[in-house]
Amino acid sequence: MAVFEGNFTQDTSSLRFAIVIARFNDLVTGKLLSGCQDCLKRHGIDINPHGTQVDYVWVPGSIEIPPIARQLASSRRYDAVICLGAVIRGQTPHFDYVAAEVAKGIAAAAFQTGVPVIFGVLTTDTMQQALERAGIKSNLGWNYAMNALEMGSLMRQINSMTSYSRSEEGTTPILPIATGETPLTSESATEVIES
């Protein structure tokens, strides 16, 4: 059996990322973005917005992140999509609704597209907690970029192989999720296996 795991040392010049950033609470999200860019740059990624490796998409707030992340992931142009936002608890139940929907939406985008979509939305009780996680104590933007690098390289490994599973009718290829190719039928699978 094989072992697959993402790494941070392979050639990163061909990896492509999209970063979706919420403008709301930009004091926090700007710092998360800086940490994310620092990590990507130190791992050989060209972070220039006019370059070919990272695209930046700004949205009004965190609730707008999931549909944009899904659209970007569906394009198949990116090895991973990084979502950066900050939802800070207030005096109303608004926080609970927004935080839950953003989390579900980002998870759904990854699940529906097969492209890693990194959850980098801080959900904190206070602005102080958010700032601590965005640079005062440590910058979680760095961690989100590391997750994207690892998952991007891991998905490349998995997508580059074709695995087979046993079914009751014989051997059926399982195509890589993110290729965008049409799944093989049992008839065409037999042709591929025999050729």
C-alpha positions as CSV (number, residue, x, y, z in Angstrom):
1,M,0.0,0.0,0.0
2,A,1.1,3.6,-0.6
3,V,1.3,6.5,1.8
4,F,0.2,9.9,0.5
5,E,0.9,13.2,2.3
6,G,1.2,16.8,1.3
7,N,4.6,18.5,1.6
8,F,6.1,21.9,1.6
9,T,9.4,21.2,-0.1
10,Q,8.3,20.2,-3.6
11,D,8.5,22.6,-6.5
12,T,5.9,25.1,-5.8
13,S,6.2,27.1,-9.0
14,S,3.2,25.4,-10.6
15,L,0.8,25.7,-7.7
16,R,-2.0,28.2,-8.0
17,F,-4.1,29.6,-5.2
18,A,-7.1,32.0,-4.8
19,I,-7.5,34.0,-1.6
20,V,-11.0,35.3,-0.8
21,I,-10.9,38.1,1.8
22,A,-13.8,39.7,3.6
23,R,-13.6,43.5,3.9
24,F,-15.7,43.5,7.0
25,N,-13.4,43.6,10.1
26,D,-10.6,44.5,7.7
27,L,-8.3,45.4,10.6
28,V,-8.3,41.7,11.3
29,T,-8.6,40.2,7.8
30,G,-5.8,42.5,6.5
31,K,-3.4,41.1,9.1
32,L,-4.5,37.5,8.2
33,L,-3.8,38.2,4.6
34,S,-0.3,39.5,5.4
35,G,0.5,36.4,7.4
36,C,-0.9,34.2,4.6
37,Q,1.2,36.1,2.0
38,D,4.3,35.8,4.1
39,C,4.0,32.1,4.4
40,L,3.3,31.6,0.7
41,K,6.2,33.8,-0.3
42,R,8.7,32.0,2.0
43,H,7.6,28.7,0.3
44,G,8.4,29.9,-3.2
45,I,5.0,31.2,-4.3
46,D,4.8,34.4,-6.3
47,I,2.3,36.5,-4.3
48,N,2.2,39.4,-6.8
49,P,-1.4,40.0,-7.7
50,H,-0.3,40.6,-11.3
51,G,1.6,37.3,-11.3
52,T,0.3,33.8,-12.2
53,Q,0.1,32.0,-8.9
54,V,-2.2,33.9,-6.6
55,D,-5.5,35.6,-7.3
56,Y,-7.1,37.8,-4.7
57,V,-10.9,38.3,-4.4
58,W,-12.4,40.8,-2.0
59,V,-15.9,40.4,-0.8
60,P,-18.0,42.6,1.5
61,G,-18.2,40.2,4.5
62,S,-17.7,36.7,5.6
63,I,-21.2,35.6,4.6
64,E,-20.3,36.4,1.0
65,I,-17.2,34.1,1.1
66,P,-18.8,30.7,0.4
67,P,-20.4,31.3,-3.0
68,I,-17.3,33.0,-4.3
69,A,-15.1,30.2,-2.9
70,R,-17.3,27.6,-4.6
71,Q,-17.2,29.4,-7.9
72,L,-13.4,29.7,-7.8
73,A,-13.0,26.1,-6.8
74,S,-15.4,25.0,-9.6
75,S,-13.2,26.8,-12.2
76,R,-10.5,24.1,-11.6
77,R,-7.8,26.9,-12.0
78,Y,-6.6,26.6,-8.4
79,D,-4.9,23.9,-6.3
80,A,-6.6,25.4,-3.2
81,V,-8.8,28.3,-2.2
82,I,-8.0,30.1,1.0
83,C,-11.0,31.9,2.8
84,L,-10.1,34.7,5.2
85,G,-12.7,36.5,7.4
86,A,-13.5,37.5,10.9
87,V,-16.9,37.1,12.6
88,I,-16.9,38.7,16.1
89,R,-19.7,38.1,18.6
90,G,-21.9,41.1,19.3
91,Q,-25.0,41.7,21.4
92,T,-27.4,39.9,19.1
93,P,-27.7,36.3,17.8
94,H,-26.4,37.5,14.4
95,F,-22.9,36.0,15.2
96,D,-24.4,32.5,15.6
97,Y,-26.2,32.6,12.2
98,V,-23.3,34.1,10.3
99,A,-20.6,31.8,11.8
100,A,-22.6,28.7,11.2
101,E,-23.6,29.5,7.6
102,V,-20.1,30.5,6.6
103,A,-18.6,27.3,8.1
104,K,-21.2,25.2,6.3
105,G,-20.8,27.0,3.1
106,I,-17.0,26.7,2.9
107,A,-17.2,23.0,3.8
108,A,-19.8,22.5,1.1
109,A,-17.7,24.3,-1.5
110,A,-14.8,21.9,-0.9
111,F,-17.1,18.9,-0.8
112,Q,-18.9,19.8,-4.0
113,T,-15.9,20.6,-6.0
114,G,-13.2,18.3,-4.7
115,V,-10.8,21.3,-4.4
116,P,-9.3,22.1,-1.0
117,V,-11.1,25.2,0.4
118,I,-9.3,26.4,3.5
119,F,-11.4,27.7,6.4
120,G,-9.6,30.8,7.6
121,V,-12.5,32.6,9.1
122,L,-11.9,33.6,12.7
123,T,-15.0,33.3,15.0
124,T,-14.2,35.0,18.3
125,D,-16.0,36.6,21.2
126,T,-14.1,39.8,21.1
127,M,-12.0,42.0,18.8
128,Q,-9.1,41.5,21.2
129,Q,-9.3,37.7,20.6
130,A,-9.4,38.2,16.9
131,L,-6.4,40.5,16.9
132,E,-4.4,38.1,19.0
133,R,-5.0,35.4,16.3
134,A,-4.2,37.8,13.5
135,G,-0.8,38.9,14.6
136,I,-0.5,40.1,18.2
137,K,0.3,36.7,19.6
138,S,0.5,34.7,16.4
139,N,-0.9,35.0,12.9
140,L,-3.2,32.2,11.9
141,G,-3.0,33.5,8.3
142,W,0.4,31.7,8.1
143,N,-1.3,28.4,9.2
144,Y,-4.1,28.8,6.6
145,A,-1.4,29.2,3.9
146,M,0.4,26.1,5.2
147,N,-2.8,24.1,5.0
148,A,-3.3,25.3,1.5
149,L,0.2,24.3,0.5
150,E,-0.1,20.9,2.1
151,M,-3.6,20.1,0.7
152,G,-2.7,21.5,-2.8
153,S,0.3,19.2,-3.0
154,L,-1.6,16.2,-1.6
155,M,-4.5,16.6,-4.0
156,R,-2.0,16.8,-6.9
157,Q,-0.6,13.5,-5.8
158,I,-4.0,11.9,-5.5
159,N,-5.3,13.3,-8.7
160,S,-2.2,12.1,-10.7
161,M,-3.1,8.5,-9.9
162,T,-6.0,6.4,-11.0
163,S,-7.1,3.9,-8.4
164,Y,-9.3,1.0,-8.8
165,S,-11.8,-0.5,-6.5
166,R,-13.5,-3.9,-6.6
167,S,-17.2,-3.9,-7.2
168,E,-19.5,-6.9,-7.6
169,E,-19.3,-6.5,-11.4
170,G,-15.5,-6.3,-11.6
171,T,-12.9,-3.6,-11.4
172,T,-14.1,-0.1,-11.8
173,P,-11.8,2.9,-12.1
174,I,-12.3,5.7,-9.7
175,L,-11.3,8.9,-11.4
176,P,-9.6,11.8,-9.6
177,I,-12.3,14.1,-8.2
178,A,-10.9,17.4,-9.4
179,T,-10.1,16.6,-13.0
180,G,-13.5,17.7,-14.3
181,E,-13.6,14.7,-16.6
182,T,-16.7,12.7,-17.3
183,P,-16.8,9.5,-15.2
184,L,-16.2,6.3,-17.1
185,T,-19.0,3.8,-17.6
186,S,-18.4,0.2,-16.9
187,E,-18.1,-0.4,-20.7
188,S,-15.6,2.3,-21.3
189,A,-13.7,1.3,-18.1
190,T,-13.2,-2.2,-19.5
191,E,-11.8,-0.7,-22.7
192,V,-9.4,1.5,-20.8
193,I,-8.3,-1.4,-18.6
194,E,-7.8,-3.8,-21.5
195,S,-5.9,-1.2,-23.7
